[in-house]
Amino acid sequence: MQINAFERGLRDRVAIVTGAAIGNGRAFCERLAEEGARLVIADLIEARETEEAVRAIGGDVLSIQADVTKPDDVERLIAAAMERFGRIDILVHNVGHYSEEPFELLTFEEWKHTLDLTLNSLFLTIRGVLPHMKKAGFGRIITFSSDTVWLGTPYLTHYVTAKMGVIGLTRSLASEVGRYNITINTITVGLTATQRTNAGGSVSSILEHILPTQAVHRADEPEDIANVVAFLALPASGIITGQTINVDGGVARH
Ligand SMILES: NC(=O)c1ccc[n+]([C@@H]2O[C@H](COP(=O)([O-])OP(=O)(O)OC[C@H]3O[C@@H](n4cnc5c(N)ncnc54)[C@H](O)[C@@H]3O)[C@@H](O)[C@H]2O)c1
């Protein structure tokens, strides 16, 4: 397949977005659909609102209920995407798990659950899409870390450990797959107001403390992250790989 590295937009490209029923994942689907991509949503729960939002933009969308920590579910997801669209160009692996716990109170179960949702799911989904991307000679993989890995935020040892793992996988794999025109990059996300983070209005009280520490004094919106996702998914971004892009209004500056 002949690839034009400077092709504009994502017309006819197929993107799998995991964890897209709510939150950041929904904004990613809308943004990619605006660029012309066809979407495959993978989520534990029904993603009807995301589907409707994508269709309202004129996008084509397939929604699969799947647990991306389970090998059989991931196999079913990949097979369904290939059957419907015949290609997988982009993987946006958004699923992760966040909880706060002082290290000494952290249970082994919560530690393992965090690694399972953040890293094992990443392993399984990438392993599922890679053969198709290699065959096509094109792929864009976008993973999600957190700015807490730079900040050393307390009570998050399990989360920060897993999110550092995402960076490690991204860097190492980039070196293996670049020769196939497959890129993989990670975004270290700052506190973003989503349904989960804003449960009970909690984001606004946390933001009161965070905003003065940011270089840009406004809250991160899911659309801010979605713009970076769309940029990294473009064929024209094909020279950027193995990178960690911090999107948090400049809380972490390095
Ligand atoms: N929102 C933030 O402030 C923030 C900050 C830093 C990093 N992040 C990272 O960004 C990503 C998305 O965050 P968010 O706040 O939008 O998440 P969220 O918790 O709001 O949404 C996650 C989605 O994933 C789905 N999901 C959960 N487990 C799943 C599984 N096993 N299989 C399939 N789907 C599953 C949920 O149903 C939900 O729709 C995560 O990786 C998170 O760690 C978010």
The ligand as an SDF file (V2000), in Angstrom:
LIG
                    3D

 44 48  0  0  0  0  0  0  0  0999 V2000
   -9.3880   12.5630   33.5600 N   0  0  0  0  0  0  0  0  0  0  0  0
   -8.2370   12.8950   34.1170 C   0  0  0  0  0  0  0  0  0  0  0  0
   -8.1390   13.8620   34.8780 O   0  0  0  0  0  0  0  0  0  0  0  0
   -6.9890   12.1070   33.7880 C   0  0  0  0  0  0  0  0  0  0  0  0
   -5.7530   12.5690   34.2890 C   0  0  0  0  0  0  0  0  0  0  0  0
   -4.5990   11.8550   33.9900 C   0  0  0  0  0  0  0  0  0  0  0  0
   -4.6770   10.7110   33.1960 C   0  0  0  0  0  0  0  0  0  0  0  0
   -5.8930   10.3110   32.7350 N   0  0  0  0  0  0  0  0  0  0  0  0
   -5.9250    9.0870   31.9290 C   0  0  0  0  0  0  0  0  0  0  0  0
   -6.7460    9.2670   30.7730 O   0  0  0  0  0  0  0  0  0  0  0  0
   -7.4770    8.0530   30.5020 C   0  0  0  0  0  0  0  0  0  0  0  0
   -8.9680    8.3130   30.4870 C   0  0  0  0  0  0  0  0  0  0  0  0
   -9.3850    8.9640   31.6430 O   0  0  0  0  0  0  0  0  0  0  0  0
  -10.9100    9.3170   31.8950 P   0  0  0  0  0  0  0  0  0  0  0  0
  -10.9390   10.2110   33.0730 O   0  0  0  0  0  0  0  0  0  0  0  0
  -11.5670    9.7150   30.6180 O   0  0  0  0  0  0  0  0  0  0  0  0
  -11.4540    7.8600   32.3270 O   0  0  0  0  0  0  0  0  0  0  0  0
  -12.9130    7.4470   32.7670 P   0  0  0  0  0  0  0  0  0  0  0  0
  -12.6930    6.6130   33.9710 O   0  0  0  0  0  0  0  0  0  0  0  0
  -13.8120    8.6220   32.8510 O   0  0  0  0  0  0  0  0  0  0  0  0
  -13.4060    6.5800   31.5330 O   0  0  0  0  0  0  0  0  0  0  0  0
  -12.8470    5.3490   31.2780 C   0  0  0  0  0  0  0  0  0  0  0  0
  -13.7630    4.5340   30.3550 C   0  0  0  0  0  0  0  0  0  0  0  0
  -13.1380    3.2590   30.2820 O   0  0  0  0  0  0  0  0  0  0  0  0
  -14.1340    2.2490   30.4050 C   0  0  0  0  0  0  0  0  0  0  0  0
  -13.5100    1.0430   30.9420 N   0  0  0  0  0  0  0  0  0  0  0  0
  -13.0790    0.8420   32.2150 C   0  0  0  0  0  0  0  0  0  0  0  0
  -12.5550   -0.3920   32.3250 N   0  0  0  0  0  0  0  0  0  0  0  0
  -12.6350   -0.9690   31.1010 C   0  0  0  0  0  0  0  0  0  0  0  0
  -12.2680   -2.2450   30.5720 C   0  0  0  0  0  0  0  0  0  0  0  0
  -11.6940   -3.1820   31.3460 N   0  0  0  0  0  0  0  0  0  0  0  0
  -12.5160   -2.4980   29.2690 N   0  0  0  0  0  0  0  0  0  0  0  0
  -13.1010   -1.5770   28.4650 C   0  0  0  0  0  0  0  0  0  0  0  0
  -13.4750   -0.3470   28.9220 N   0  0  0  0  0  0  0  0  0  0  0  0
  -13.2510   -0.0610   30.2160 C   0  0  0  0  0  0  0  0  0  0  0  0
  -15.1760    2.8460   31.3380 C   0  0  0  0  0  0  0  0  0  0  0  0
  -16.4400    2.1740   31.1890 O   0  0  0  0  0  0  0  0  0  0  0  0
  -15.1950    4.3090   30.8610 C   0  0  0  0  0  0  0  0  0  0  0  0
  -16.1300    4.4840   29.8000 O   0  0  0  0  0  0  0  0  0  0  0  0
   -7.0360    7.0400   31.5630 C   0  0  0  0  0  0  0  0  0  0  0  0
   -5.9890    6.2600   31.0750 O   0  0  0  0  0  0  0  0  0  0  0  0
   -6.5660    7.9420   32.6990 C   0  0  0  0  0  0  0  0  0  0  0  0
   -5.6410    7.3140   33.5560 O   0  0  0  0  0  0  0  0  0  0  0  0
   -7.0410   10.9740   33.0100 C   0  0  0  0  0  0  0  0  0  0  0  0
  1  2  1  0
  2  3  2  0
  2  4  1  0
  4  5  1  0
  4 44  2  0
  5  6  2  0
  6  7  1  0
  7  8  2  0
  8  9  1  0
  8 44  1  0
  9 10  1  0
  9 42  1  0
 10 11  1  0
 11 12  1  0
 11 40  1  0
 12 13  1  0
 13 14  1  0
 14 15  2  0
 14 16  1  0
 14 17  1  0
 17 18  1  0
 18 19  2  0
 18 20  1  0
 18 21  1  0
 21 22  1  0
 22 23  1  0
 23 24  1  0
 23 38  1  0
 24 25  1  0
 25 26  1  0
 25 36  1  0
 26 27  1  0
 26 35  1  0
 27 28  2  0
 28 29  1  0
 29 30  1  0
 29 35  2  0
 30 31  1  0
 30 32  2  0
 32 33  1  0
 33 34  2  0
 34 35  1  0
 36 37  1  0
 36 38  1  0
 38 39  1  0
 40 41  1  0
 40 42  1  0
 42 43  1  0
M  CHG  2   8   1  16  -1
M  END
$$$$
